[in-house]
């Protein structure tokens, strides 16, 4: 089965072509970062309009790269949620309409299931069951994964997601949008010994997270140091380093706790923050002692992308799951509510 995947949940337009037995045939990704940078964040209406402009040309380009005609498609997968409703509507309406016109099945994909399954595109791919850390700008969750659609949430952030905390802290430090990568780059120049920030909720049982307090800690520290006439550039770099270390340590400690609780030797990292170099290093170091193997997608598949939607959609379409012509994008969508399917090879 050859499936076209469409991703338009936020500020990236992603299109990909996936075929069983061949794998990922072609993919293309366009980021709206420059469009939203002047506003310091994503403007939903502008995001939707840009998806409208970019999506059809990208579909044509991906089909051409894969030497595929629309008539050669066997199914279409599109992101149905969670995400920005206007942005989701663009991809869902086009994907559903194209499938209807071609007389082929279509499936609405859960955005976070796409991220969760993205490491299965790599070789070697993790076997089920495994623990997944979904960590992005909108989500921070630990999930027990027994198979596709067989998910149990073990813990989640009670306030800010890790990526959201990165972006907000970057703004406090006066860094440009997008804040997360800018903060990580600044942290590379920081002194890891100068400050030590709290590791939230690691001193109590459970697998939930909380990162909002770290923003307040950063603001207080910065104001105090600048009031004492410290070198502002060096201070910001050192604070960025301490903040990043605190978030990375917190995530790693909770992951170690989760694999021990579930007696599992496989951990998947997925979502935009999983591309963070220091997070990958810390996970590998801390969990190696536990005998745990860590899996993650290539950096290009950590961010929102069409490849993960095409793959997740292919799994469900191959298992016989098909959505009706009527579709309803979802701003919120519980991952545990998804029906289970048998994983295809």
N, C-alpha and C positions, 0 to 999 in steps of 0.2 A: 504493500500500500504506500502510495506517494502522497504526502501531506504537506500543505502550505500552512505555515504558522505566522500569525500576525500578533504583534505586541504593541499596544498603545495605552498602557495603564497610567502613564505619567508624562515624563518629558523625554522619553526615548522612543523613536519609531524603529521597530525591529521586524524584519521579514526573513523567513528561512524556509528551506525545502528539505524535508527528511523522508527517506525511503527505507523500509525494512530490508535488511540484508546489505544495504549499501551505506547506511548511516546518513550523516549530514552531507547533503549534496552542495548546497550554496546558502549563503546568508549575508545579510547586510544590516548595518545598524547606523542610525543617525541620531546624534545627541543635540538637544536644544539648549545646551549650556550657555552658549553665547547669546541666545535670544533672551534668556531670563536673567543673565548676569547683571544687567543694568537695574533690575528691580530687587536684587538680593535674594531671590527665591522664585519658585515656580508660580507663574500666573496661569490659572486653569484655562481661561478663555483663549489666551495666546497659545497654550499647549495644544488645545483642540484644533485650532485653526491651522497650526503648523503640521499636525498629523494629516489633515485634509490635503494640504499641499504636497506632502512628501510620500504618502502611502502608495498611491497608484504607480508613480514612476519607480518606486523601489520594488514593487511587486513585479513589474515588467523587467526590471534589471535582474532580479534574482531568478526569475524563470528563464531569462536568456542565458545567464551564467550556468544554470543547470541543464541547458538545452531541453527545456520542457515547455510544452504548450499548455494553455489552460485546459484543453481537452484531455491532457495526460494526467491531470490531478485526480486522485481518488478520494480526497477529503480535505477539509479546511478546518484549522483550529485557530481560535482567536481568544484573547484574554477577555474574560467576562467579569473579572473582579479579583480581589478588591483593587480600588484605585479611584482616580478622578472620574466622575460620571461622564462628563463631556468628552474626555479623552477616550474612555472605554467605548462610548457610543460610536465613535468614528471607526475603530477597528471592527467592532461587533457588527455594525450595520453593513460595512463593506464585505466582511467575511461571510456573513449569513446570506447577503444578496448574491454574492458570487457563487456560493454553493448552490443556492436555489436555481440560479440561471443555468448551471452546469448539470443539475440533477444529481449532485453528489452529497454525501452526508457532511454535517458540520458539527463541531463540538466547542462549547465554551469552556475555557481552561481557567482553573484557579491560579492566579499569579504566583502565589507562594508555593503551590505544588510544582509549578515550573521551575522555580529556584531549587526546591528540594530535590528534584530529579536531575538537575543539570549535571551533577558529578557522574551520573550514569552514562553521559556522553563520552566520558574519558576512558582510557585503558591504562591500568585495570580499573574496572568499575566495582563499587562496593556491593557485596552480597547483602541480602536481607537476612535478619533484621539489623538495623543500625540506629544510632542516635544522630539526629540532625540539629545543628545550631543554625537557625535562620536569622541572620543578622544584617539589617539594612537600615535605610533611613526611616522606614515606617514600621518595622517589626523587629523584635528580639524575642525569639522563642526557642525552647528546647523541646524537640518532638521525638517520641519513640515511634520508629517506622518499621512495621512488620511486613509491609508490602505496599503496593500502590493503592491508595485509598484507605489504608489501614493505619491511621495515625492517632496517637495519643499525646496530647500536650502535657509535658512534664513541668514546664515553667515558662514564664514570660515576664516582660518588663511591666511593672506596675505604673509606670509613668512614661518618660521619654524612651524611645528606642535608642540603641547605641549610636546608630548613624545620625539620628536627630540630635543627640547630645554632642556629637562631634561638630555638627553644623552650627549649633547654637553657641558652643564654646568658641569656635572660630570667629563668630561674629563679635563676641566679647573681646577677643584679642585683636579685632580690627582687620581680620583676614578677608580676602575677596571670596566671592561665590564661585564655584561650590566650596563650602568651607571644609568638609571632611578631608579631601586630598590636600588642601592647602595646609591644614593643621598637621597632618602626617608629615608633610615635607618640612615644615618648620621644626617639628619635633626631632628630626634627624640632626639638627644643629644644637639641640639642647643638652644640658648636663644632667645625666640621669641621677646624680648624687645630690643635687641641690635641694630638691623638694620631694616629699613623699605624700601623696594624696590618699584619702581613705579608699578602701576596696568595699563598696557598699554591699550590705547584706551577706557578706561572706562569713560573718561571725555568728550567724543564726542558721538553723536547719532550713531545708527547702531549696528549690531550684528557681525561684523568682528573682528578678533583677530590679534595680532602681538606679537610674542615672541622673535624675533631675538635681539631686543635691550636689553633685560634682560641679555643676555650672555655678552654683552659689559659692562653692569653695574656691573656684577659679577667680570669680569676680572679687571676692574678699582678698585673696592673696595678691592679685594684680594691683588693686587699689592701695594696699598696704605697702607693697614694694615700691611702687611709683611715688608714693608720698615720702618715702625714705630716700628719694632721688637715686634709685638704682638705675643701671643702664637699661632703658626700656626694651631695646631689641633683644639683648641677651636674656632679660627677665622673661619676655614673652616666649622665647624659644625654650627656656627651661621649664616654664609652666606648661607649655604644649607637650613637652616630653613627659612630665609628671602626670598630666591628664591622660595621655595615651597609654602610659604604663598602667595606670589605675584601671582603665576600661579593659585593656587586654588581660590583665591579671584576673579581674573579676570574671570575665567570660571564661577564661581557662580553668579557674577554680571550680566554677559551676559545672563545666563540662566534665571535669574529672569526677566530681561528685555524682553526676548523672551516669557515667559509664560504670561506676562502682555500684550504684543503686540497681541498675538494670543488668549487671554482669555482662556487659557488652564490650567487644574488642574492636568495634568499628565506629568511627565518628565522621560525619559529613559536615563540612562548613559550606554554607551557601548564602547568597545575597551580596549586595554591594560591599559591605564592610569586610567580607571574607577575603577580599583582594588585599587587605592591609598586610604589608610585609611583616610587621612586628607581631601581629596576631598569629600568622602562620608559623613563625619561628617559635613563639611561646607555646602554642599548642603542641607542636612537634616535640619540643624539649620536655614539657611537663607530662605529656601522655605517653611518651616512649617508655618511661619507667613503669607505666601501668600495662605495657604490652598492647597498647591501643594503636591501631592504624588509622591515620587521618586522611580523608579524601576531600578534594575540593576541585571545582572546575577551573579551567584556564581563566586568567583575569578578564578576558573579553566576554566570558560567559558568566561572570559574577554580577555584572550590572544587568539591568533589564534588557532582554534580547529575544529575538524571534526564534532562535534555535531551541531554547528550553520550552517554548510554547508548542512548536512543531513536534518535538519529541513527546511531551506529555500528552498532547492531543492524539498523536499516533498510537500511543499505548492504549488510550481509551477507545479510539475508533476501531483498532484492531480487535479489541475485546468485545466489540459489538455495541458499545454505548454511542447513541446518537441523540442530539438535542432536537426538539421540535422547531418549526420555523419561527415561532414567537420567541424572542429573547429579551432578557431584562438584566442589563448590567448592574453590578452590585458594588456599592462603595465599601461595604463590609461583608465578609463572607467567612464563616467558621470553617477552618480546614478540616476539622473532625467530622463535619457533616457530609463530606464527599463519599460516594459509594465506592466500595472496593472493586478492583478488577485484577484479573490474573496478569502478571507481568509477562510481556512477550520477550523472546530472546533477541 
